[in-house]
Amino acid sequence: MKKLELSIDREIEFMIKYELTSDELFLMKLIWFAQDGHPEYFSKFFSQAQLGNGIIELLTSLQTKGIINQTYKIPEKGDHFLSKINDVDFNKNVLKSFMQHSQDLGMELFENYPAFTTINGRVFSLRNITKLYHSLDEMCWAYGKSIKWNPAKHLEVLEMLDWAKETNNLQNGICAFIEERQWEMLEQVRDGETDTFNTYELANI
């Protein structure tokens, strides 16, 4: 519970710093996902991709607060917003601040992840991020995006990680753990919904 309190506290600090409502932060996340190649979250939440008054009000408020740059022209009601969602221009300082929040979650995962494992007498590094990421920042951003920056989900991931370590069910590296959302497979193992979790080739660590 303490970890959950700390994670929520970081998100609240971000919201307080920029005077954000929960709806504004949620819309920002949906836009970032869409700009990163995942528009399905936006489409799933909103029944249609056309702009309605609710989204226009949120965009206007974010622009007034300096979250979205003034150079961005907010579309009018009825415009097809999703097709032009990449045009939404966020304040780079805000993006940097949110990435710091995301980095906090990712670093907590990284610090709790075992550094090494021994399999068949050979020692393997489990924290080798260079297989997939160029930096810790990139890894942390990928993790934050994978859990949708949800503090409660982050707590669940850490709890599954602790269980996997205690039961010797963790053999993959942190890159595969994040990209394959392996906490979900581990949960199935814990709940008896599948057989013991195994890695494929050790080279994939």
C-alpha positions as CSV (number, residue, x, y, z in Angstrom):
1,M,0.0,0.0,0.0
2,K,2.9,2.4,0.7
3,K,4.2,2.0,-2.8
4,L,0.7,2.8,-4.2
5,E,0.6,5.9,-2.0
6,L,4.0,7.0,-3.3
7,S,3.0,6.4,-7.0
8,I,-0.3,8.3,-6.6
9,D,1.5,11.1,-4.8
10,R,3.8,11.6,-7.8
11,E,0.9,11.8,-10.1
12,I,-1.0,14.3,-7.8
13,E,2.2,16.4,-7.7
14,F,2.2,16.6,-11.5
15,M,-1.5,17.5,-11.6
16,I,-1.0,20.2,-8.9
17,K,2.0,21.7,-10.6
18,Y,0.1,22.3,-13.8
19,E,-3.4,22.7,-12.2
20,L,-4.8,19.8,-14.2
21,T,-8.1,18.1,-13.7
22,S,-8.3,14.3,-14.0
23,D,-10.2,14.7,-17.3
24,E,-7.5,16.9,-18.7
25,L,-4.7,14.5,-17.7
26,F,-6.6,11.6,-19.1
27,L,-7.1,13.4,-22.5
28,M,-3.4,14.2,-22.6
29,K,-2.5,10.6,-22.1
30,L,-4.9,9.5,-24.9
31,I,-3.4,12.1,-27.2
32,W,0.1,11.0,-26.4
33,F,-0.8,7.3,-27.1
34,A,-2.3,8.3,-30.4
35,Q,0.7,10.3,-31.4
36,D,2.9,7.3,-30.5
37,G,1.0,5.1,-32.9
38,H,-1.9,3.8,-30.7
39,P,-5.0,5.7,-31.7
40,E,-7.2,2.8,-30.7
41,Y,-7.3,4.0,-27.1
42,F,-8.8,7.3,-28.1
43,S,-11.2,5.6,-30.4
44,K,-12.2,3.1,-27.8
45,F,-13.0,5.8,-25.2
46,F,-14.8,8.2,-27.5
47,S,-17.6,6.8,-29.6
48,Q,-16.6,8.9,-32.5
49,A,-13.4,10.6,-33.6
50,Q,-15.2,13.8,-34.4
51,L,-14.7,16.7,-32.1
52,G,-17.5,17.4,-29.6
53,N,-17.9,20.3,-27.1
54,G,-16.4,18.3,-24.2
55,I,-13.1,17.7,-26.0
56,I,-13.0,21.3,-27.3
57,E,-13.4,22.6,-23.8
58,L,-10.6,20.4,-22.5
59,L,-8.3,21.4,-25.3
60,T,-9.1,25.1,-24.7
61,S,-8.5,24.7,-21.0
62,L,-5.1,23.0,-21.6
63,Q,-4.1,25.7,-24.0
64,T,-5.1,28.4,-21.5
65,K,-3.0,26.7,-18.9
66,G,0.0,26.6,-21.2
67,I,0.0,22.8,-21.5
68,I,-0.7,23.1,-25.3
69,N,1.2,25.7,-27.2
70,Q,-0.7,28.8,-28.3
71,T,0.4,28.2,-31.9
72,Y,-1.9,25.1,-32.1
73,K,-5.3,25.9,-33.6
74,I,-8.0,24.0,-31.9
75,P,-10.3,22.4,-34.4
76,E,-14.0,23.2,-34.5
77,K,-16.9,21.0,-33.5
78,G,-17.5,18.2,-36.0
79,D,-13.9,18.2,-37.3
80,H,-12.3,14.8,-37.6
81,F,-9.9,15.2,-34.7
82,L,-8.1,11.8,-34.7
83,S,-6.8,12.3,-38.3
84,K,-5.1,15.5,-37.1
85,I,-4.2,14.5,-33.6
86,N,-0.4,14.6,-34.4
87,D,-0.9,18.4,-34.8
88,V,-1.5,18.9,-31.1
89,D,1.6,20.7,-29.9
90,F,2.4,20.2,-26.3
91,N,4.7,22.4,-24.2
92,K,8.1,20.7,-24.2
93,N,8.6,21.5,-20.5
94,V,5.3,19.7,-19.6
95,L,6.4,16.7,-21.6
96,K,9.7,16.7,-19.8
97,S,8.0,16.9,-16.5
98,F,5.6,14.0,-17.3
99,M,8.5,11.9,-18.5
100,Q,10.2,12.5,-15.1
101,H,7.0,11.1,-13.5
102,S,7.1,8.2,-15.9
103,Q,10.8,7.7,-15.1
104,D,10.0,7.4,-11.4
105,L,7.7,4.5,-12.0
106,G,10.2,2.8,-14.4
107,M,13.2,3.3,-12.1
108,E,11.2,1.7,-9.2
109,L,10.7,-1.3,-11.5
110,F,14.3,-1.3,-12.5
111,E,15.6,-1.1,-8.9
112,N,13.4,-3.9,-7.8
113,Y,14.3,-6.1,-10.8
114,P,17.0,-8.7,-10.1
115,A,20.4,-7.8,-11.5
116,F,21.4,-11.4,-12.4
117,T,20.2,-15.0,-12.6
118,T,22.1,-18.2,-12.9
119,I,20.8,-20.9,-15.3
120,N,22.6,-24.1,-15.9
121,G,25.7,-22.8,-14.3
122,R,25.8,-19.6,-16.4
123,V,25.2,-16.1,-15.1
124,F,23.0,-13.8,-17.1
125,S,22.2,-10.1,-16.7
126,L,18.5,-9.4,-16.2
127,R,18.9,-5.6,-16.3
128,N,20.5,-5.3,-19.7
129,I,18.4,-2.6,-21.3
130,T,20.6,-2.1,-24.4
131,K,19.0,-5.0,-26.2
132,L,16.0,-2.9,-26.9
133,Y,16.3,0.6,-25.4
134,H,18.9,3.4,-26.0
135,S,18.7,4.7,-22.4
136,L,17.0,4.2,-19.0
137,D,14.8,7.2,-19.9
138,E,13.5,5.3,-23.0
139,M,12.9,2.1,-20.9
140,C,11.0,4.0,-18.3
141,W,8.9,5.7,-20.9
142,A,8.1,2.4,-22.5
143,Y,7.1,0.9,-19.1
144,G,5.0,3.9,-18.2
145,K,3.2,3.7,-21.5
146,S,2.7,-0.1,-21.1
147,I,0.8,0.4,-17.8
148,K,-0.8,3.6,-19.0
149,W,0.9,5.5,-16.2
150,N,-1.5,3.9,-13.8
151,P,-0.1,3.9,-10.2
152,A,-2.5,1.1,-9.1
153,K,-1.3,-1.1,-12.1
154,H,2.3,-0.2,-11.2
155,L,1.7,-1.6,-7.7
156,E,0.2,-4.8,-9.2
157,V,3.3,-5.2,-11.4
158,L,5.7,-4.8,-8.4
159,E,3.7,-7.3,-6.5
160,M,3.9,-9.9,-9.3
161,L,7.6,-9.2,-9.6
162,D,8.0,-9.9,-5.9
163,W,6.0,-13.2,-6.2
164,A,8.1,-14.2,-9.3
165,K,11.3,-13.7,-7.4
166,E,10.2,-15.6,-4.4
167,T,9.0,-18.6,-6.4
168,N,11.8,-18.6,-8.9
169,N,9.5,-17.8,-11.8
170,L,11.5,-14.9,-13.1
171,Q,14.1,-15.7,-15.7
172,N,13.6,-13.2,-18.5
173,G,15.3,-9.9,-18.7
174,I,13.6,-6.6,-18.0
175,C,13.2,-5.7,-21.7
176,A,11.1,-8.8,-22.4
177,F,9.3,-8.3,-19.1
178,I,8.1,-4.8,-20.2
179,E,7.5,-5.4,-23.9
180,E,5.6,-8.7,-23.5
181,R,3.8,-7.5,-20.4
182,Q,5.0,-10.6,-18.6
183,W,3.4,-9.7,-15.3
184,E,0.1,-10.8,-17.0
185,M,1.6,-14.3,-17.8
186,L,3.1,-14.5,-14.3
187,E,-0.3,-13.8,-12.8
188,Q,-1.8,-16.7,-14.8
189,V,0.9,-19.0,-13.4
190,R,0.3,-17.8,-9.9
191,D,-3.5,-18.3,-10.3
192,G,-3.0,-21.8,-11.8
193,E,-4.4,-20.8,-15.2
194,T,-1.3,-22.0,-17.0
195,D,1.8,-24.2,-16.5
196,T,5.0,-23.0,-15.0
197,F,6.3,-20.0,-16.8
198,N,9.5,-20.7,-18.9
199,T,11.7,-18.6,-21.1
200,Y,12.5,-19.5,-24.6
201,E,16.2,-19.4,-25.5
202,L,18.6,-17.9,-22.9
203,A,20.0,-15.7,-25.6
204,N,16.7,-13.7,-25.4
205,I,17.5,-12.6,-21.9
